Amino acid sequence: MAEDLMRYDLLAQDALRGVVRFALKRVERDGLPGEHHFYIAFDTTAPGVRVSERVRKQYPQEMTIVLQHQYWGLEVTEDRFQVELSFDNIPEKLTVPFVAINGFFDPSVQFGLQFEAGEANENAVLDESAGTVNDDDEQAALAVGDMTEGADMGDTASAEPEAETAEPETEAEKVVQLDAFRKK
């Protein structure tokens, strides 16, 4: 097989991140429609991620946030989003580049996307004013588990992140990895 010099795998991942960007842009403009809400898992060590030191200590590798009832100030740009959430009743502003996202799940319609770990380092152009950089690029490329392992699929009244969560209850709640369909 010929070498993929076009890197279609990265192009597809970027296009799917565009789905997340579009969904968040719609929520920024119109609010969450109906029962929709989002679980977004991201690498806290990725370039451009901005979280307080307090939150970074609590979630040193990855965290999952919930955008449902209690979030404020959602701002979406071409390469990142910002949102304010409450962590232990303390408001925090998060900045998350789209390339740092590992997973996206909307349990109201059983829609989910999982992104390959490590590709953020291949594609990201760091805006140094956007956040701190972890010097250990290996750590930012660590593989992460299925997004649904880090999210409680039941309704929640809080936007507070879930530290640990249970396995999905049904096959329909599992996020499909695109690698399963890719010819090798």
C-alpha positions, 0 to 999 in steps of 0.5 A: 500500500502506498504511503498516505502523504495527504494524511487523510486520517488527520484531515478526517479528525479535523473535519470531525472536530468541526462538528464539535465546533459547529455544535458549540457555535450553535449553543453559543448563539441559541443556547442548548436546544431541547434535551441536548447537553454535552460531555467534552473530554480534553487533555489538560496538558495539551498546548493552549489549554488554560485552567487554573492551577487548582483545577490542573492539580485535580485533573493533571491529565484529562478532564471531562466537563458537562455543558448542561445547566450551569455554564456561562460565557461560552465563546467559540472561535475557529480554534478553541472555546472558552467557558465558565464553570463552577468547580466546588462552587468556585467559578473557573474560566476554561480555554480549550483548543479543539485539538485538545479534545479527546471526546465529545458526547451528547447523551440525549441523542446517543451521539459521540466522537472520539479523537486520537490521542497525540494528534493535537501535537502534530496539528496544533500551532500554539498561541503562547498567549493562550496558555501554558505549555507542558515541556513534556510532549510525550505526556500530552500524547498519552492515549486516553480511554473511551470518552464514555468511561469518563462521563456519567450518562445520566441527567445531571444538574451541574456543569461540574466535571466528572472525575471517574465514571462508570462503563456505558450501560448499553451498546448504544451508549458506546462511542465508535472509534473511526479506526475500527473502520479504517483499512490498514 
